[in-house]
């Protein structure tokens, strides 16, 4: 796959995932499924934002190949954190939903885990996925 096509793929997947999170935040509280155990909603936040962070690192690494790896991870983390804050704020206007600092902090945990995983995987696996010398971040 050509470099430009791979860049579009990563950036597109990142934006699509953001859209899916935003759409899920539009669901009224009454339409949400019951969680099977206490704290399951936090696990969902971690999972959603772990994926968002991973896609963000891949997208930023492709969009800004000249940036040092720590800056790539930081940019993906900040972009995800701002998106998560906006998403939490938006939920204040959805019936049966509310803004939650705990949810946002859980989002940040998922993003941070993604950046850490990307740094850890920057060896052969990351090179195989992203093509190129140094991996995602």
Rosetta blueprint (number, residue, H / E / L):
1 X L
2 X L
3 X H
4 X H
5 X H
6 X H
7 X H
8 X H
9 X H
10 X H
11 X H
12 X H
13 X H
14 X H
15 X H
16 X H
17 X H
18 X H
19 X H
20 X H
21 X H
22 X H
23 X H
24 X H
25 X H
26 X L
27 X L
28 X L
29 X H
30 X H
31 X H
32 X L
33 X L
34 X L
35 X L
36 X L
37 X L
38 X L
39 X L
40 X H
41 X H
42 X H
43 X H
44 X H
45 X H
46 X H
47 X H
48 X H
49 X H
50 X H
51 X H
52 X H
53 X H
54 X H
55 X H
56 X H
57 X H
58 X H
59 X H
60 X H
61 X H
62 X H
63 X H
64 X L
65 X L
66 X L
67 X L
68 X L
69 X H
70 X H
71 X H
72 X H
73 X H
74 X H
75 X H
76 X H
77 X H
78 X H
79 X H
80 X H
81 X H
82 X H
83 X H
84 X H
85 X H
86 X H
87 X H
88 X H
89 X H
90 X H
91 X H
92 X L
93 X L
94 X L
95 X L
96 X L
97 X L
98 X L
99 X L
100 X L
101 X H
102 X H
103 X H
104 X H
105 X H
106 X H
107 X H
108 X H
109 X H
110 X H
111 X H
112 X H
113 X H
114 X H
115 X H
116 X H
117 X H
118 X H
119 X H
120 X H
121 X L
122 X L
123 X L
124 X H
125 X H
126 X H
127 X H
128 X H
129 X H
130 X H
131 X L
132 X L
133 X L
134 X L
135 X L
136 X L
137 X L
